[in-house]
Amino acid sequence: MQKDSAPSAIPVIDSISSVSVGTDAWLVDIWGVMHNGARHFPDAARACQTFRKIGGTVMLLSNAPRPAASVAAQLKRIGVPQSAYDAILTSGDAALSLIGKFSGRPIHHIGPERDLALFTGLDVVLAPVDEADAVVCTGLVDDETETPEDYVSVLEVAAARSLPMICANPDLKVERAGKLVWCAGGVAAAYTALGGKVEYAGKPYAPVYKLALTRLSELRGRRMTKERVLAIGDGITTDIAGAFEAGIRSVFVASGVHVTGKLDGAALDALFAKTVARPIAAMPKLAW
């Protein structure tokens, strides 16, 4: 029996320009590619600006559990120039339709107060977990000090009542100013381990990519095909896996979430050894 051939090596590149030939639009992850939660990355902003100047469209595709307007305000505070992108699409935007199923009913929110903007304009009532019909998780209340284990008691009540959970940020962890912090995806995973059922909004799930292609088609004034799109991100199980399942090429950007040492062939082989979802290239940072 013939053995399957080994997958091709993932090239490490310093410039995104070479793999952008024949590309009309980028789907760019925000946290880890455009900024680290505390400061923006000028080279990444300049790469996006350059791509736009030559006719490309840049959509920032984020697993932030807040609407796009809220994320835009955060980007402005951090220093990411508005000229670096055409539009923002978030998992918060994608979560709205899921939350809308519970219109007029009580829900329990797990997450920080800054994420309450997600519920603006929705006909839902925030309630304690023992009075709710569903749980919406946008993150941890204090992700600097807490872990999913701090929510086990609440999750046990929700699981005992068979409450569905909507996870508005599938990321497990992100890097903030050099420190890894937990995200809503970590809490959702803990709930699944208790037998709870979770619906996810955002990457790597198909609905957000379908919505992204629709929005890109609107921006460019014609139907956008996935073959003309390039996804750029630092999340292996979100950005890279999601793009792969959607049939979109991707470039992996190394951040502290997955890479702490040198980015080379050996490191990439280890990172992608157990997945068929592989990027067409890898970069230490997004740059033109």
HELIX and SHEET records of a PDB file:
HELIX    1   1 SER A   17  SER A   20  5                                   4    
HELIX    2   2 PRO A   42  LYS A   53  1                                  12    
HELIX    3   3 ALA A   68  ILE A   78  1                                  11    
HELIX    4   4 GLN A   82  ALA A   84  5                                   3    
HELIX    5   5 SER A   91  GLY A  100  1                                  10    
HELIX    6   6 GLU A  113  PHE A  119  5                                   7    
HELIX    7   7 VAL A  129  GLU A  131  5                                   3    
HELIX    8   8 PRO A  148  TYR A  151  5                                   4    
HELIX    9   9 VAL A  152  ALA A  160  1                                   9    
HELIX   10  10 ALA A  184  ALA A  193  1                                  10    
HELIX   11  11 ALA A  206  ARG A  220  1                                  15    
HELIX   12  12 LYS A  226  ARG A  228  5                                   3    
HELIX   13  13 ILE A  236  ILE A  240  3                                   5    
HELIX   14  14 ALA A  241  ALA A  246  1                                   6    
HELIX   15  15 GLY A  265  LEU A  271  1                                   7    
SHEET    1   A 6 ALA A  87  THR A  90  0                                        
SHEET    2   A 6 THR A  57  SER A  62  1                                        
SHEET    3   A 6 ALA A  25  VAL A  28  1                                        
SHEET    4   A 6 VAL A 229  GLY A 233  1                                        
SHEET    5   A 6 ARG A 249  VAL A 253  1                                        
SHEET    6   A 6 ALA A 281  MET A 283  1                                        
SHEET    1   B 5 VAL A 125  LEU A 126  0                                        
SHEET    2   B 5 PRO A 106  ILE A 110  1                                        
SHEET    3   B 5 ALA A 134  CYS A 137  1                                        
SHEET    4   B 5 MET A 165  CYS A 167  1                                        
SHEET    5   B 5 VAL A 198  TYR A 200  1                                        
SHEET    1   C 2 LYS A 173  ARG A 176  0                                        
SHEET    2   C 2 LYS A 179  TRP A 182 -1                                        
END                                                                             
